[in-house]
Every structure is written in structure tokens, then in C-alpha cells.
Amino acid sequence: MPRLRKIVGNEQLILSILALAVGAAGGGAVILFRQGIAQVQNLFYGSTGEGLFVYAQTLPWWRILLAPTLGGLLIGLLIYYFLPDRRPQGVADVIEAGALRGGRMSATTGLKAAGINAVSIGVGASVGREGPAVHLGASLGGWLAKKLRLRRAHSRTLLGCGVACAVAASFNAPIAGALFASEVVVGHYALSAFAPIVIASVTGTAISNVYFGDFPAFMVAEHSIASFWEFPAFAGLGLLAGLLAMAFMRGTGLGGKVAGKIPLPPWIRPAAGGAMVGILALMVPQVLGVGYGATDAALQVSFSLALLIAVGVAKIVATAISLGFGFGGGVFSPSLVIGAMLGGAYGIVVAGLSPELSSGPGAYTIVGMGAMAAAVLGAPISTTLIVFEMTGDYDITMAVMVAVVFASLVTRDFHGGSFFAWQLE
């Protein structure tokens, strides 16, 4: 940094240039990561689309069972031989790097973890792709900071730049990407750090848009709040989402404890978990993979009340098994799916009780997504914006905010914090 300061003369300008580089690299890395997932999914299932469960219903039973089982065996071997501590890497490691290691990370470990996580998602494990993308982006930013020997504050800023560009590129959500990095990783909104993070977030979005196009992750009909008297119903959904988030997080911890008690070598546990996920997918194929196809179906009000409940419960079980038995991946996508199922089911009940005062099941599905994800991630501000930017539905944002507040209060007071806080204990 002293050498660069002599050449450029302005420390903030140097950080902005580095942020631009991290944003471009992170945006490109997210594209490659998502394409890697698609290719692995095509190899195991013969499909590259988001709606994997629709295609899975046409496959023979043995293929649905075999794909996550063989994939789990491969994952177990890769983790055992290539990753530090012989365990998956994720967002908790990014938070730890920012808090304890001055924002420095290994690019080699980041790339290895990204490849393993891509295989995990592609073979059908019930995990998310955004957490691995965040780890990948953060690894690039942390590696650059380490190579340039930046001081702690600047290293944490570049780490945040990597996180921001990854979130932004994954969701086409530059505002949410910048706020998520500041809220969860950097821990403050000081302009000296926030400005480079915004640059990286916008750059990552621009790179992603060139490849994937500029449109929301989910195409939904516009909703509006039917009545002021509907806000107690939104608050009630937030309370339920908080309770369900607690069950989800504790279930994931229980899955790890159960896996640890099974007398099997660590490298073979993902195969056992994959077999269980495959058996569950034979009954509820919506649990396979990221699950955004099921989320989209819930947003379009295509599922019955019974199916919404079944998919929500099965997704919790499948995610607990996948993460507990050693697959790599994140929790954001599963929390969105579970929240969508909860919100959709809740909306059907509310519409049945008071149709003239209901905004419709689709609106409650969006609210449930935001409330559940915010409670699990412990990031109410950025999660609200992520849901808004993913759906493009501004009118329902107030309802999302109300539900997010209640869900976050429940998990903070009765669970002690987010999924990542629980992992770092």
C-alpha cells in the first residue's frame, strides 16, 4: 500500500480500483460457479434448468436415488483429501476471517471449496448456492488483500467487496449485495469501506447481467396490500417464520450430531446422507438441489395447501441431512424455499378466513420468504432488500419489513442469533 500510495497519491482511490478488480473477478467467478452447477446437474440428471423437480418426476427411481448417493461419495472423498480440517467451507468461514484473521483468505482453498460446493448442488443435495458464491468472492478479495499486505481495515474492506459482488451477481441485487457485506461481514457503514463495497457490488452485477441478463430472479405478478387490517396477519406470519427458522437451525445441528454418531468413516457420510435425500426425493422431488423451481411454483400459487406443507417439512429434513452429513453448500436458498412454502400455506388459510382482506397467497409467499431468510441469516435489512430485488415487488415491501422484524426478534431472543452465529460457537 505505501508503494501504491506513492504512485497514485490517494488511498481511497487505490481501494476503489482494487474494489473494481475484485468486483469484476467475483462477478466472473459467480458465472463460472453457476455454470459448473448446471453442468454437474446435467451429468447426473440430464437437465440444466432451475425446475429440477419437474424433470426429476420423469426419471426412473434408481437414477433419483443413485445421483445424490454417488455424488455424496465423490464429495466425501474431495473434502477429505482437499479441504482444510476436512470439512466444507462457507459463510461462517468468511465471517471468521473478517473477525479473527484480518480479512485474509486463501484463494486456493476458495477455488477448491467452490468446485466441491458446485458438485454438491449439482448432484441434488438440498443446499443453497449463494453461501458458496459468497465464500468464493470473499476468497478472491481476501487473497488480494493478503498478497498486497494491506492493513486490517483495508483487508476487511476488500473481503467485504468480494462478498458484495458475489451476492449482487447471484441475485442481480447490487443494493442488497452492498448492504449484506456491510451488515454481516464488515460490521459498519463507514464511507471509507462502504464506497469500495458499492463499487464492487455494482461491478459484479454488471458482469453478471452481461451473461444472465438484467431481470429479477423470480417473475411475479404485482401485489398490493388489501387493507391496513392485514398487518397483524403479516406479523403473525413473521412469528411463525421465526419459530420455523429455529426448528430449521436446530434440525441442521441435530443432523450433524446424528451423522457423527453413525459408525462410518467421515468420507463416506455424505454418501449415506445422499441416499437418504434420494429416498426422500422419490416422495417429494421438490427437495432436490437449490429448489428455486419449487419457490417459483409457490409464487405462482401452483401448489395446494397439502403440497406446500409437505414440501416445507421435507425441505427442512433434506437440508438437515445434506448439511449434517457433510455436503457443501449454503442455507439461504433452502430458507427461501421453506419460507415460500410457509407463506403460501399461511396465505391460503388467511384468504379462506377473510378473502376480502387478503392480498392473496402469492403476496404471503413473498413475505414468508423474506421473514424466514432474515431469521436464518441474521441480516434483516439486506434480506428485505434481496427479496425486493429478487421479485421486483415494491408494494409488498412494507409487509416483508413487518414480518422480518418479528421473525428476527424471535430467533434473537429464543435461539441466540443466526445460523452463522450458531456455527461459530
C-alpha positions as CSV (number, residue, x, y, z in Angstrom):
1,M,0.0,0.0,0.0
2,P,2.8,2.5,0.7
3,R,4.2,1.9,-2.8
4,L,0.8,2.3,-4.4
5,R,0.2,5.4,-2.4
6,K,3.4,7.0,-3.7
7,I,2.2,6.3,-7.3
8,V,-1.4,7.2,-7.1
9,G,-1.3,9.6,-4.1
10,N,-4.8,8.8,-2.8
11,E,-5.5,5.8,-0.5
12,Q,-9.3,5.8,-1.2
13,L,-8.7,5.8,-4.9
14,I,-6.4,2.8,-4.6
15,L,-9.2,0.9,-2.6
16,S,-11.7,1.9,-5.3
17,I,-9.5,0.5,-8.1
18,L,-8.9,-2.7,-6.1
19,A,-12.7,-2.9,-5.5
20,L,-13.3,-2.7,-9.2
21,A,-10.9,-5.5,-9.8
22,V,-12.4,-7.7,-7.1
23,G,-15.9,-7.0,-8.4
24,A,-15.0,-8.0,-11.9
25,A,-13.2,-11.1,-10.8
26,G,-16.1,-12.0,-8.4
27,G,-18.8,-11.5,-11.0
28,G,-16.9,-13.7,-13.4
29,A,-16.3,-16.4,-10.8
30,V,-20.0,-16.5,-9.9
31,I,-20.9,-17.0,-13.6
32,L,-18.4,-19.9,-13.8
33,F,-19.7,-21.3,-10.5
34,R,-23.3,-21.4,-11.6
35,Q,-22.3,-22.9,-15.0
36,G,-20.4,-25.6,-13.1
37,I,-23.5,-26.4,-11.1
38,A,-25.5,-26.7,-14.3
39,Q,-23.0,-29.0,-16.0
40,V,-22.9,-31.3,-13.0
41,Q,-26.6,-31.4,-12.8
42,N,-26.8,-32.2,-16.5
43,L,-24.4,-35.0,-16.0
44,F,-26.3,-36.6,-13.1
45,Y,-29.9,-35.8,-14.1
46,G,-29.8,-34.7,-17.8
47,S,-31.2,-31.2,-17.1
48,T,-29.6,-27.8,-16.5
49,G,-32.8,-25.9,-15.6
50,E,-33.9,-24.4,-12.2
51,G,-37.0,-26.5,-12.1
52,L,-35.2,-29.8,-11.5
53,F,-38.1,-31.3,-9.6
54,V,-40.3,-31.2,-12.7
55,Y,-37.7,-33.1,-14.8
56,A,-37.0,-35.5,-11.9
57,Q,-40.6,-36.7,-12.0
58,T,-39.9,-38.2,-15.4
59,L,-36.7,-40.1,-14.4
60,P,-36.6,-43.7,-13.2
61,W,-36.5,-44.2,-9.4
62,W,-33.0,-45.6,-9.4
63,R,-31.5,-42.6,-11.0
64,I,-33.0,-40.2,-8.4
65,L,-31.6,-42.5,-5.7
66,L,-28.2,-43.0,-7.3
67,A,-27.3,-39.4,-8.2
68,P,-27.1,-38.0,-4.7
69,T,-25.6,-41.2,-3.3
70,L,-22.7,-41.4,-5.8
71,G,-22.4,-37.7,-5.7
72,G,-22.1,-37.9,-1.9
73,L,-19.3,-40.4,-2.2
74,L,-17.4,-38.1,-4.5
75,I,-18.0,-35.2,-2.2
76,G,-16.8,-37.1,0.8
77,L,-13.5,-38.0,-0.9
78,L,-12.9,-34.5,-2.2
79,I,-13.5,-32.9,1.2
80,Y,-11.4,-35.5,2.9
81,Y,-8.4,-35.0,0.6
82,F,-8.5,-31.4,-0.5
83,L,-10.1,-29.1,2.1
84,P,-8.6,-27.8,5.4
85,D,-9.9,-29.5,8.5
86,R,-11.6,-32.0,6.1
87,R,-14.9,-30.1,6.2
88,P,-17.0,-27.9,3.9
89,Q,-16.3,-24.1,3.7
90,G,-19.0,-21.5,3.8
91,V,-20.1,-18.0,5.0
92,A,-19.2,-18.8,8.6
93,D,-15.5,-19.1,7.5
94,V,-15.8,-15.7,5.8
95,I,-17.1,-14.1,9.0
96,E,-14.4,-15.7,11.0
97,A,-11.7,-14.5,8.5
98,G,-13.0,-10.9,8.9
99,A,-13.2,-11.1,12.7
100,L,-10.1,-13.2,13.5
101,R,-7.7,-13.2,10.5
102,G,-7.8,-9.6,9.5
103,G,-9.9,-10.3,6.3
104,R,-7.2,-12.5,4.7
105,M,-8.2,-15.7,3.0
106,S,-6.7,-18.4,0.7
107,A,-7.7,-18.3,-3.0
108,T,-6.6,-21.9,-3.4
109,T,-9.0,-23.0,-0.6
110,G,-11.7,-20.8,-2.1
111,L,-11.5,-22.4,-5.5
112,K,-11.4,-25.9,-4.2
113,A,-14.4,-25.2,-2.0
114,A,-16.3,-23.7,-4.9
115,G,-15.7,-26.8,-7.0
116,I,-16.8,-29.1,-4.2
117,N,-19.9,-27.0,-3.5
118,A,-20.8,-26.9,-7.2
119,V,-20.7,-30.7,-7.2
120,S,-22.8,-30.9,-4.0
121,I,-25.6,-28.7,-5.5
122,G,-25.4,-30.3,-8.9
123,V,-25.9,-33.9,-7.6
124,G,-29.1,-32.8,-5.9
125,A,-28.1,-32.1,-2.2
126,S,-30.7,-29.8,-0.6
127,V,-28.3,-26.8,-0.1
128,G,-28.0,-23.3,-1.4
129,R,-25.6,-21.8,-4.0
130,E,-25.4,-18.2,-2.6
131,G,-23.4,-19.1,0.5
132,P,-20.7,-20.9,-1.6
133,A,-20.7,-17.9,-4.0
134,V,-20.1,-15.6,-1.1
135,H,-17.2,-17.7,0.1
136,L,-15.7,-17.7,-3.4
137,G,-16.0,-14.0,-3.8
138,A,-14.6,-13.3,-0.3
139,S,-11.7,-15.7,-1.0
140,L,-10.7,-13.6,-4.0
141,G,-10.9,-10.3,-2.1
142,G,-9.1,-11.8,1.0
143,W,-6.4,-13.3,-1.2
144,L,-5.7,-9.9,-2.9
145,A,-5.5,-8.2,0.4
146,K,-3.0,-10.8,1.7
147,K,-0.9,-10.5,-1.4
148,L,-0.8,-6.7,-1.2
149,R,-0.1,-6.9,2.6
150,L,-2.9,-4.4,3.3
151,R,-3.6,-3.4,6.9
152,R,-6.5,-4.9,8.7
153,A,-9.1,-2.2,7.9
154,H,-8.3,-2.3,4.2
155,S,-8.2,-6.1,4.1
156,R,-11.7,-6.3,5.7
157,T,-12.9,-3.8,3.1
158,L,-11.7,-6.0,0.2
159,L,-13.2,-9.0,1.9
160,G,-16.5,-7.1,2.0
161,C,-16.0,-6.2,-1.7
162,G,-15.8,-9.9,-2.5
163,V,-18.9,-10.7,-0.5
164,A,-20.9,-7.8,-2.0
165,C,-20.1,-8.7,-5.6
166,A,-20.9,-12.3,-5.1
167,V,-24.3,-11.5,-3.6
168,A,-25.1,-8.9,-6.2
169,A,-24.1,-11.2,-9.1
170,S,-26.1,-14.1,-7.7
171,F,-29.3,-12.2,-7.2
172,N,-29.0,-9.3,-9.6
173,A,-29.2,-7.2,-6.4
174,P,-26.5,-4.6,-6.2
175,I,-28.1,-2.7,-3.3
176,A,-28.6,-5.8,-1.2
177,G,-25.1,-7.0,-2.0
178,A,-23.5,-3.9,-0.6
179,L,-25.7,-3.8,2.5
180,F,-25.2,-7.5,3.2
181,A,-21.5,-7.2,3.1
182,S,-21.6,-4.2,5.4
183,E,-24.2,-5.7,7.8
184,V,-22.8,-9.3,8.1
185,V,-19.1,-9.1,7.3
186,V,-17.6,-5.6,7.7
187,G,-20.0,-4.7,10.6
188,H,-20.3,-0.9,9.8
189,Y,-21.4,1.5,7.1
190,A,-18.4,4.0,7.2
191,L,-18.0,5.7,3.9
192,S,-14.3,4.6,3.7
193,A,-15.4,1.0,3.4
194,F,-18.9,1.4,2.0
195,A,-17.8,3.3,-1.2
196,P,-15.4,0.5,-2.4
197,I,-18.1,-2.2,-1.4
198,V,-20.7,-0.4,-3.6
199,I,-18.2,-0.2,-6.5
200,A,-17.6,-4.0,-6.2
201,S,-21.3,-4.7,-5.9
202,V,-22.2,-2.7,-9.0
203,T,-19.3,-4.2,-11.0
204,G,-20.3,-7.7,-10.0
205,T,-23.9,-7.0,-11.1
206,A,-22.8,-5.6,-14.4
207,I,-20.6,-8.6,-15.2
208,S,-23.4,-11.0,-14.3
209,N,-26.0,-9.1,-16.3
210,V,-23.9,-9.4,-19.4
211,Y,-24.2,-13.2,-19.2
212,F,-27.5,-13.9,-17.4
213,G,-29.5,-10.7,-18.5
214,D,-31.0,-8.0,-16.4
215,F,-34.2,-9.3,-14.8
216,P,-35.4,-10.4,-11.3
217,A,-34.7,-13.9,-10.2
218,F,-38.4,-14.6,-9.9
219,M,-41.1,-13.2,-12.2
220,V,-44.2,-12.5,-10.1
221,A,-47.4,-10.6,-10.6
222,E,-47.7,-7.3,-8.8
223,H,-49.3,-7.4,-5.4
224,S,-50.7,-4.7,-3.2
225,I,-51.8,-4.7,0.5
226,A,-55.5,-5.1,0.6
227,S,-56.1,-3.4,3.9
228,F,-54.4,-1.9,6.9
229,W,-56.0,-4.6,9.0
230,E,-53.8,-7.2,7.2
231,F,-50.7,-6.1,9.1
232,P,-51.5,-8.2,12.2
233,A,-51.6,-11.2,9.8
234,F,-48.1,-10.3,8.4
235,A,-46.8,-10.0,12.0
236,G,-48.3,-13.4,12.7
237,L,-46.5,-14.9,9.7
238,G,-43.3,-13.3,11.0
239,L,-43.7,-15.0,14.3
240,L,-44.3,-18.4,12.7
241,A,-41.3,-17.9,10.4
242,G,-39.1,-17.2,13.4
243,L,-40.3,-20.4,15.1
244,L,-39.8,-22.4,11.9
245,A,-36.3,-20.8,11.4
246,M,-35.4,-22.0,14.9
247,A,-36.6,-25.5,14.1
248,F,-34.6,-25.4,10.8
249,M,-31.4,-24.3,12.5
250,R,-31.7,-26.8,15.4
251,G,-32.6,-29.6,12.9
252,T,-29.4,-28.9,11.0
253,G,-27.4,-29.1,14.2
254,L,-29.2,-32.4,15.0
255,G,-28.4,-33.7,11.6
256,G,-24.7,-33.2,12.3
257,K,-24.9,-34.9,15.7
258,V,-26.7,-37.9,14.2
259,A,-24.1,-38.2,11.4
260,G,-21.3,-38.1,14.0
261,K,-22.8,-41.0,15.9
262,I,-23.0,-43.3,12.9
263,P,-20.0,-45.7,12.8
264,L,-18.9,-44.7,9.4
265,P,-15.6,-43.0,8.1
266,P,-16.2,-39.3,7.6
267,W,-15.5,-39.5,3.9
268,I,-18.4,-41.9,3.4
269,R,-21.0,-40.0,5.4
270,P,-22.1,-37.7,2.5
271,A,-22.9,-40.9,0.5
272,A,-25.2,-42.1,3.3
273,G,-26.8,-38.6,3.5
274,G,-27.2,-38.6,-0.3
275,A,-29.0,-41.9,-0.1
276,M,-31.4,-40.5,2.4
277,V,-32.0,-37.4,0.4
278,G,-32.6,-39.6,-2.7
279,I,-35.2,-41.7,-0.8
280,L,-37.0,-38.5,0.3
281,A,-36.9,-37.1,-3.2
282,L,-38.7,-40.2,-4.5
283,M,-41.7,-39.0,-2.5
284,V,-41.1,-35.2,-2.7
285,P,-38.8,-34.4,-5.7
286,Q,-39.1,-30.6,-4.8
287,V,-36.3,-31.1,-2.2
288,L,-33.6,-31.7,-4.8
289,G,-31.0,-29.0,-5.4
290,V,-31.4,-25.3,-4.8
291,G,-35.2,-25.5,-5.0
292,Y,-35.9,-22.3,-6.9
293,G,-38.3,-24.1,-9.2
294,A,-40.4,-25.0,-6.2
295,T,-40.2,-21.5,-4.9
296,D,-41.4,-20.1,-8.3
297,A,-44.3,-22.6,-8.3
298,A,-45.3,-21.3,-4.8
299,L,-45.1,-17.7,-6.0
300,Q,-47.4,-18.6,-8.9
301,V,-49.9,-20.3,-6.5
302,S,-49.4,-23.6,-8.3
303,F,-49.2,-25.8,-5.1
304,S,-52.1,-27.0,-3.0
305,L,-52.1,-26.4,0.8
306,A,-51.2,-30.0,1.5
307,L,-48.3,-29.9,-1.0
308,L,-47.0,-26.6,0.4
309,I,-46.8,-28.2,3.9
310,A,-45.3,-31.4,2.6
311,V,-42.6,-29.6,0.6
312,G,-41.7,-27.3,3.5
313,V,-41.3,-30.1,6.0
314,A,-39.4,-32.3,3.5
315,K,-37.1,-29.4,2.7
316,I,-36.2,-28.9,6.3
317,V,-35.4,-32.6,6.7
318,A,-33.4,-32.8,3.4
319,T,-31.4,-29.7,4.2
320,A,-30.6,-31.0,7.8
321,I,-29.4,-34.3,6.3
322,S,-27.4,-32.7,3.5
323,L,-25.5,-30.2,5.7
324,G,-25.3,-32.6,8.7
325,F,-23.8,-35.4,6.7
326,G,-21.2,-33.3,5.1
327,F,-22.4,-31.9,1.7
328,G,-21.0,-28.4,0.9
329,G,-23.5,-25.6,0.4
330,G,-25.4,-22.7,1.9
331,V,-28.7,-22.1,3.8
332,F,-30.1,-19.1,2.0
333,S,-31.8,-20.9,-0.8
334,P,-33.3,-23.6,1.5
335,S,-34.6,-20.9,3.8
336,L,-36.2,-19.1,0.9
337,V,-37.9,-22.3,-0.2
338,I,-39.1,-23.1,3.3
339,G,-40.3,-19.6,3.8
340,A,-42.1,-19.6,0.5
341,M,-44.0,-22.8,1.4
342,L,-44.8,-21.4,4.9
343,G,-46.0,-18.1,3.4
344,G,-48.0,-19.8,0.7
345,A,-49.8,-22.1,3.1
346,Y,-50.4,-19.3,5.6
347,G,-51.8,-17.1,2.7
348,I,-54.3,-19.8,1.6
349,V,-55.6,-20.1,5.2
350,V,-55.9,-16.3,5.6
351,A,-57.6,-16.0,2.2
352,G,-60.1,-18.7,3.3
353,L,-60.9,-16.9,6.6
354,S,-61.2,-13.4,5.2
355,P,-60.9,-13.2,1.4
356,E,-61.9,-9.5,1.2
357,L,-59.0,-8.5,3.5
358,S,-56.3,-10.8,2.0
359,S,-53.7,-9.8,-0.5
360,G,-53.6,-13.4,-1.8
361,P,-51.4,-16.4,-1.3
362,G,-48.7,-15.0,-3.7
363,A,-48.2,-11.9,-1.5
364,Y,-47.8,-14.0,1.6
365,T,-45.4,-16.3,-0.2
366,I,-43.0,-13.3,-0.8
367,V,-43.4,-12.2,2.9
368,G,-42.7,-15.7,4.1
369,M,-39.5,-15.8,2.0
370,G,-38.2,-12.6,3.5
371,A,-39.1,-13.4,7.1
372,M,-37.6,-16.9,7.0
373,A,-34.4,-15.9,5.3
374,A,-33.8,-12.9,7.5
375,A,-34.3,-15.0,10.7
376,V,-31.8,-17.7,9.4
377,L,-29.2,-15.3,8.1
378,G,-29.5,-12.7,10.9
379,A,-29.5,-9.9,8.3
380,P,-32.9,-8.2,8.3
381,I,-32.0,-5.1,6.4
382,S,-30.2,-6.7,3.5
383,T,-32.5,-9.7,3.3
384,T,-35.5,-7.4,2.9
385,L,-33.7,-5.8,0.0
386,I,-32.7,-9.1,-1.5
387,V,-36.3,-10.3,-1.6
388,F,-37.4,-7.0,-3.1
389,E,-34.7,-7.1,-5.8
390,M,-35.4,-10.8,-6.5
391,T,-39.1,-10.2,-7.0
392,G,-39.3,-6.6,-8.1
393,D,-42.5,-6.2,-6.0
394,Y,-42.2,-2.9,-4.1
395,D,-45.8,-2.6,-2.9
396,I,-45.4,-5.6,-0.6
397,T,-42.1,-4.5,0.9
398,M,-43.8,-2.9,3.9
399,A,-45.4,-6.3,4.7
400,V,-42.0,-8.0,4.3
401,M,-40.4,-5.5,6.7
402,V,-43.0,-6.1,9.4
403,A,-42.7,-9.9,9.2
404,V,-38.8,-9.7,9.1
405,V,-38.8,-7.7,12.3
406,F,-40.9,-10.2,14.2
407,A,-39.1,-13.2,12.8
408,S,-35.7,-11.7,13.7
409,L,-36.8,-10.9,17.2
410,V,-38.0,-14.5,17.8
411,T,-34.7,-16.0,16.7
412,R,-32.6,-13.5,18.6
413,D,-34.4,-13.8,21.9
414,F,-35.1,-17.6,21.8
415,H,-32.3,-19.0,19.7
416,G,-29.4,-16.6,20.3
417,G,-28.8,-15.5,16.8
418,S,-28.4,-16.6,13.2
419,F,-27.3,-19.8,11.7
420,F,-23.8,-18.4,11.2
421,A,-23.6,-17.4,14.9
422,W,-24.5,-20.9,15.9
423,Q,-21.8,-22.3,13.6
424,L,-19.1,-20.1,15.1
425,E,-19.9,-21.1,18.6
